[in-house]
Amino acid sequence: MDRTSLELISLKEAPKDFKLELLKALELSIDDRGLYVTKNGEPVKDPYIDKPVRFDNMAIFPGSTIVLDDNPLSIASYIEDHPEAS
Amino acid sequence: MASTAKGVTEGTLDWSAKKISELVKRFRDKEVAFIQDKKNIETVKQQRETEEYKLLLKYVGKERLLVLMGLALRSIEKNPDRVQDLRNKIHGKYGKKGVHVAELVQIGLVTELLTRLVKLFGAQVDIEKTLTSFLDQSEDLALFIKKEDSKRIDRISKLVMDRVDVNPVHMMILFGSGYAMDVVKAILKRIESDPREYLIQAQIEGLQLSAFVFAPELRERLSHWSDTLPKSKRETKRKRR
């Protein structure tokens, strides 16, 4: 990854429909209750904290479409594992 | 991250459905990432760039993420909800000991120790060993007092004195902030009245009280609280000459 090429797009102001369409385009979805991000019907777990990722707090990084909970620990762990993203 | 990236785009995007295909293409090309809120990534980015983190990074190995989280905790101290959420995440991944280490960084104690060790030791390996030793023992050496502990002054005072007597470094560190400062003071008062005459060094910074309790036997030998930590073999040899 080019160190100057990654643009971070905040979804904070994005409408729910937009986020749902975005997830769909990335082959992801949400569960019946609308709480958690799913892939193939299964909740997606943040690999760094081993917890299901909430729809209203997701972070999605390129590569293998890595879905994280948007918190400092998971973000810092991701950067540790992907120094090219720092 | 954003320091070398193009930055965070927020609130200025066209959120129309037709934009999605373009964004997804850029995502597949590894040009963009999506985050809920910029504040967390900015917290991480800012702390990674601090001189304090860069200094600590030279001497901590596997604990570096906890060190970074300690600095992150400090930077979000004014937002109790964020602090609690991050503490929960740290606890979930690293347990109580991990929270302890992060909190020791948060309150500045690890940096204080490191600054001292850098002056004391020449070799990086000696500094690393002593710092690691402290972090490994932090659960036994440090006690974070809460305001709820006001009901357990006697019990905690006894616990502190017992640990000081038993642990190999003969020292305990107590911390309290806000309302808990008075609880720490009450505990120290109780320890002070013990006939063994424990040595106590306390310092107040803002709304935070840190107190070091030492075994009476160390009274004549201490110039700094870190003097009780085990020295590396190299340092011991140097002192024997």
Interface residues (C-beta under 8 A of the other chain):
Chain A: M1 R3 T4 S5 L6 E7 L8 I9 S10 L11 K12 E13 A14 P15 D17 F18 E21 L22 A25 L26 Y48 I49 D50 K51 D56 N57 M58 A59 I60 F61 P62 G63 D70 N71 P72 L73 S74 I75 A76 S77 I79 E80 A85 S86
Chain B: M1 A2 T4 A5 K6 G7 V8 T9 E10 G11 L13 W15 S16 A17 I20 S21 L23 V24 R26 F27 R28 D29 K30 E31 V32 A33 F34 I35 Q36 D37 K38 N40 I41 T43 V44 R48 R64 L65 L68 M69 A72 D85 L86 K89 I90 G92 K93
